[in-house]
Amino acid sequence: MIALKNILVATDFSEPSEAALTYGRALARTFSATLHVLHVADNLSSAVYGAEGYVAAIPDLQKEIEDSARKKLNELLIDNDEPPLPTRRVVITSSTPAFAIVEYAGLEQIDLIVTGTHGRGAVAHLLMGSVAERVVRTAPCPVLTVRHPEREFVIPDALVAIAQA
C-alpha cells in the first residue's frame, strides 16, 4: 500500500500547473494527505549586475512579486469542500526553481511531487532547459508530471456521484 501523507504541487500559475493542481488535490483527498502548494518567485537581486540605479528599488519590487504570488495561491486554493483539504501555501524566492522545489520536498518530507510540464520541443528544451526534468532527476521522492491539455483522469466529485446514481 502506498502511504502519501504530504503531496507537493509546484506551480508557476500556467495551464499545466493548474492541471497538476487538479491531480494533486484529487490525490491528497484520496490519501487524506496534506497538500503543499509551492510557487518559486524569481530572485531579482541575483539578476541584477551593475544596475546600481535599480538596486534601491529591488526590495520593494521583490516584496510585490512575493505578495502577488501569495494572492494568486490564495485564489487557487479556495476550497468549498467539506471537510476542507489541509493545505500549506508556500512562496519561496530563488533563482533556481528546480533546486528550491527539491530542497523543500526534502525538508518537508514530501511523499510525491506533482508538477506541470509545458512539453516544449527538443530545441526549446535544449536552449531553456526544463524545471520539471530537473525536479524528476533530483527529487528525493516520486514525481508526477502533468501536461496540459491531456486526457483527463481526474473526474470532479459531482460527476462521479451522478455516474454512480
C-alpha atoms as a printed R data frame, in Angstrom:
    type eleno elety resid chain resno       x      y       z
1   ATOM     1    CA   MET     A     1   0.000  0.000   0.000
2   ATOM     2    CA   ILE     A     2   1.244  3.444  -0.885
3   ATOM     3    CA   ALA     A     3   1.161  5.904   2.002
4   ATOM     4    CA   LEU     A     4   1.057  9.515   0.897
5   ATOM     5    CA   LYS     A     5   0.984 11.966   3.776
6   ATOM     6    CA   ASN     A     6   2.441 15.054   2.092
7   ATOM     7    CA   ILE     A     7   1.867 15.936  -1.559
8   ATOM     8    CA   LEU     A     8   3.622 18.893  -3.138
9   ATOM     9    CA   VAL     A     9   2.261 20.704  -6.179
10  ATOM    10    CA   ALA     A    10   4.767 23.101  -7.724
11  ATOM    11    CA   THR     A    11   3.043 25.901  -9.624
12  ATOM    12    CA   ASP     A    12   4.046 28.711 -11.935
13  ATOM    13    CA   PHE     A    13   0.343 29.588 -12.431
14  ATOM    14    CA   SER     A    14   0.325 28.243 -16.011
15  ATOM    15    CA   GLU     A    15  -2.278 25.891 -17.538
16  ATOM    16    CA   PRO     A    16  -0.069 22.819 -16.985
17  ATOM    17    CA   SER     A    17   0.296 23.883 -13.330
18  ATOM    18    CA   GLU     A    18  -3.474 24.167 -12.983
19  ATOM    19    CA   ALA     A    19  -3.809 20.618 -14.347
20  ATOM    20    CA   ALA     A    20  -1.147 19.467 -11.860
21  ATOM    21    CA   LEU     A    21  -3.090 21.118  -9.028
22  ATOM    22    CA   THR     A    22  -6.218 19.191 -10.055
23  ATOM    23    CA   TYR     A    23  -4.267 15.934  -9.788
24  ATOM    24    CA   GLY     A    24  -2.603 16.983  -6.530
25  ATOM    25    CA   ARG     A    25  -5.939 17.858  -4.925
26  ATOM    26    CA   ALA     A    26  -7.526 14.573  -6.002
27  ATOM    27    CA   LEU     A    27  -4.574 12.560  -4.690
28  ATOM    28    CA   ALA     A    28  -4.449 14.494  -1.407
29  ATOM    29    CA   ARG     A    29  -8.161 13.926  -0.876
30  ATOM    30    CA   THR     A    30  -7.913 10.221  -1.768
31  ATOM    31    CA   PHE     A    31  -4.996  9.609   0.604
32  ATOM    32    CA   SER     A    32  -6.074 12.121   3.300
33  ATOM    33    CA   ALA     A    33  -2.753 13.876   2.748
34  ATOM    34    CA   THR     A    34  -1.671 17.450   3.355
35  ATOM    35    CA   LEU     A    35  -1.405 19.384   0.097
36  ATOM    36    CA   HIS     A    36   1.593 21.702  -0.153
37  ATOM    37    CA   VAL     A    37   1.311 24.221  -2.999
38  ATOM    38    CA   LEU     A    38   4.624 25.886  -3.770
39  ATOM    39    CA   HIS     A    39   5.467 28.802  -6.038
40  ATOM    40    CA   VAL     A    40   9.072 29.808  -6.593
41  ATOM    41    CA   ALA     A    41   9.318 33.573  -7.075
42  ATOM    42    CA   ASP     A    42  12.270 34.776  -9.110
43  ATOM    43    CA   ASN     A    43  15.070 36.273  -7.007
44  ATOM    44    CA   LEU     A    44  15.575 39.736  -8.509
45  ATOM    45    CA   SER     A    45  18.766 40.501  -6.606
46  ATOM    46    CA   SER     A    46  20.556 37.656  -8.371
47  ATOM    47    CA   ALA     A    47  19.504 39.017 -11.768
48  ATOM    48    CA   VAL     A    48  20.985 42.499 -11.303
49  ATOM    49    CA   TYR     A    49  24.539 43.035 -12.468
50  ATOM    50    CA   GLY     A    50  25.891 46.579 -12.298
51  ATOM    51    CA   ALA     A    51  22.487 48.269 -12.387
52  ATOM    52    CA   GLU     A    52  23.251 50.441  -9.387
53  ATOM    53    CA   GLY     A    53  20.341 52.800 -10.027
54  ATOM    54    CA   TYR     A    54  17.830 49.994  -9.629
55  ATOM    55    CA   VAL     A    55  19.289 48.317  -6.557
56  ATOM    56    CA   ALA     A    56  17.351 50.564  -4.160
57  ATOM    57    CA   ALA     A    57  14.015 49.569  -5.728
58  ATOM    58    CA   ILE     A    58  14.676 45.805  -5.686
59  ATOM    59    CA   PRO     A    59  13.480 45.032  -2.125
60  ATOM    60    CA   ASP     A    60  10.137 46.757  -2.802
61  ATOM    61    CA   LEU     A    61   9.736 45.059  -6.184
62  ATOM    62    CA   GLN     A    62  10.700 41.676  -4.714
63  ATOM    63    CA   LYS     A    63   8.077 42.101  -1.978
64  ATOM    64    CA   GLU     A    64   5.440 42.992  -4.602
65  ATOM    65    CA   ILE     A    65   6.267 39.851  -6.604
66  ATOM    66    CA   GLU     A    66   6.040 37.654  -3.495
67  ATOM    67    CA   ASP     A    67   2.790 39.298  -2.329
68  ATOM    68    CA   SER     A    68   1.283 38.840  -5.788
69  ATOM    69    CA   ALA     A    69   2.259 35.149  -5.737
70  ATOM    70    CA   ARG     A    70   0.667 34.694  -2.291
71  ATOM    71    CA   LYS     A    71  -2.539 36.332  -3.545
72  ATOM    72    CA   LYS     A    72  -2.636 34.018  -6.591
73  ATOM    73    CA   LEU     A    73  -2.062 30.978  -4.345
74  ATOM    74    CA   ASN     A    74  -4.942 32.038  -2.096
75  ATOM    75    CA   GLU     A    75  -7.209 32.416  -5.137
76  ATOM    76    CA   LEU     A    76  -6.192 28.965  -6.436
77  ATOM    77    CA   LEU     A    77  -6.775 27.251  -3.116
78  ATOM    78    CA   ILE     A    78 -10.317 28.279  -2.311
79  ATOM    79    CA   ASP     A    79 -11.769 25.007  -1.057
80  ATOM    80    CA   ASN     A    80 -15.517 24.800  -0.561
81  ATOM    81    CA   ASP     A    81 -15.495 21.059   0.045
82  ATOM    82    CA   GLU     A    82 -16.366 19.552   3.403
83  ATOM    83    CA   PRO     A    83 -14.180 18.715   5.153
84  ATOM    84    CA   PRO     A    84 -11.670 21.251   3.851
85  ATOM    85    CA   LEU     A    85  -8.453 19.817   2.463
86  ATOM    86    CA   PRO     A    86  -5.437 20.545   4.706
87  ATOM    87    CA   THR     A    87  -3.179 22.806   2.645
88  ATOM    88    CA   ARG     A    88   0.036 24.739   3.032
89  ATOM    89    CA   ARG     A    89   0.649 27.701   0.741
90  ATOM    90    CA   VAL     A    90   4.339 28.366   0.222
91  ATOM    91    CA   VAL     A    91   6.224 31.066  -1.682
92  ATOM    92    CA   ILE     A    92   9.994 30.680  -1.886
93  ATOM    93    CA   THR     A    93  12.344 33.168  -3.514
94  ATOM    94    CA   SER     A    94  15.094 31.592  -5.581
95  ATOM    95    CA   SER     A    95  16.898 31.979  -8.886
96  ATOM    96    CA   THR     A    96  16.836 28.180  -9.384
97  ATOM    97    CA   PRO     A    97  13.236 26.894  -9.179
98  ATOM    98    CA   ALA     A    98  14.067 23.197  -9.556
99  ATOM    99    CA   PHE     A    99  16.578 23.319  -6.712
100 ATOM   100    CA   ALA     A   100  14.095 25.194  -4.481
101 ATOM   101    CA   ILE     A   101  11.349 22.635  -5.179
102 ATOM   102    CA   VAL     A   102  13.623 19.665  -4.462
103 ATOM   103    CA   GLU     A   103  15.052 21.266  -1.334
104 ATOM   104    CA   TYR     A   104  11.562 22.000   0.013
105 ATOM   105    CA   ALA     A   105  10.489 18.416  -0.746
106 ATOM   106    CA   GLY     A   106  13.426 17.082   1.261
107 ATOM   107    CA   LEU     A   107  12.921 19.409   4.213
108 ATOM   108    CA   GLU     A   108   9.166 18.807   4.462
109 ATOM   109    CA   GLN     A   109   9.327 15.021   3.892
110 ATOM   110    CA   ILE     A   110   7.169 15.211   0.772
111 ATOM   111    CA   ASP     A   111   5.973 11.800  -0.460
112 ATOM   112    CA   LEU     A   112   5.012 12.878  -4.011
113 ATOM   113    CA   ILE     A   113   5.699 15.940  -6.156
114 ATOM   114    CA   VAL     A   114   3.135 16.862  -8.816
115 ATOM   115    CA   THR     A   115   4.249 19.400 -11.394
116 ATOM   116    CA   GLY     A   116   3.079 20.638 -14.739
117 ATOM   117    CA   THR     A   117   5.220 20.451 -17.831
118 ATOM   118    CA   HIS     A   118   4.950 22.613 -20.915
119 ATOM   119    CA   GLY     A   119   6.101 19.829 -23.230
120 ATOM   120    CA   ARG     A   120   8.373 22.035 -25.304
121 ATOM   121    CA   GLY     A   121  10.154 20.684 -28.342
122 ATOM   122    CA   ALA     A   122  13.734 19.426 -28.342
123 ATOM   123    CA   VAL     A   123  15.320 22.730 -29.452
124 ATOM   124    CA   ALA     A   124  13.397 24.853 -26.934
125 ATOM   125    CA   HIS     A   125  14.198 22.293 -24.238
126 ATOM   126    CA   LEU     A   126  17.898 22.395 -25.146
127 ATOM   127    CA   LEU     A   127  18.014 26.192 -25.043
128 ATOM   128    CA   MET     A   128  15.819 26.809 -21.987
129 ATOM   129    CA   GLY     A   129  16.045 23.584 -20.022
130 ATOM   130    CA   SER     A   130  13.151 22.167 -18.080
131 ATOM   131    CA   VAL     A   131  12.326 22.746 -14.435
132 ATOM   132    CA   ALA     A   132  10.167 19.601 -14.439
133 ATOM   133    CA   GLU     A   133  13.002 17.481 -15.844
134 ATOM   134    CA   ARG     A   134  15.462 18.759 -13.255
135 ATOM   135    CA   VAL     A   135  12.967 18.034 -10.491
136 ATOM   136    CA   VAL     A   136  12.441 14.489 -11.808
137 ATOM   137    CA   ARG     A   137  16.213 13.869 -11.926
138 ATOM   138    CA   THR     A   138  16.994 15.217  -8.451
139 ATOM   139    CA   ALA     A   139  13.866 14.757  -6.307
140 ATOM   140    CA   PRO     A   140  14.031 12.655  -3.131
141 ATOM   141    CA   CYS     A   141  10.592 11.154  -3.922
142 ATOM   142    CA   PRO     A   142   8.437 10.142  -6.904
143 ATOM   143    CA   VAL     A   143   7.387 12.915  -9.304
144 ATOM   144    CA   LEU     A   144   4.209 13.017 -11.380
145 ATOM   145    CA   THR     A   145   4.448 15.345 -14.373
146 ATOM   146    CA   VAL     A   146   1.220 16.589 -15.916
147 ATOM   147    CA   ARG     A   147   0.963 18.055 -19.383
148 ATOM   148    CA   HIS     A   148  -1.957 20.203 -20.481
149 ATOM   149    CA   PRO     A   149  -4.023 19.517 -22.490
150 ATOM   150    CA   GLU     A   150  -4.152 15.797 -21.932
151 ATOM   151    CA   ARG     A   151  -6.534 13.009 -21.227
152 ATOM   152    CA   GLU     A   152  -8.410 13.818 -18.058
153 ATOM   153    CA   PHE     A   153  -8.069 11.109 -15.423
154 ATOM   154    CA   VAL     A   154  -9.410 13.232 -12.606
155 ATOM   155    CA   ILE     A   155 -13.204 13.472 -12.671
156 ATOM   156    CA   PRO     A   156 -14.937 16.085 -10.479
157 ATOM   157    CA   ASP     A   157 -16.665 14.505  -7.451
158 ATOM   158    CA   ALA     A   158 -20.084 15.759  -8.623
159 ATOM   159    CA   LEU     A   159 -19.759 13.810 -11.891
160 ATOM   160    CA   VAL     A   160 -18.736 10.657 -10.013
161 ATOM   161    CA   ALA     A   161 -21.825 10.941  -7.791
162 ATOM   162    CA   ILE     A   162 -24.093 11.377 -10.818
163 ATOM   163    CA   ALA     A   163 -22.492  8.417 -12.617
164 ATOM   164    CA   GLN     A   164 -22.963  6.170  -9.594
165 ATOM   165    CA   ALA     A   165 -26.643  7.131  -9.146
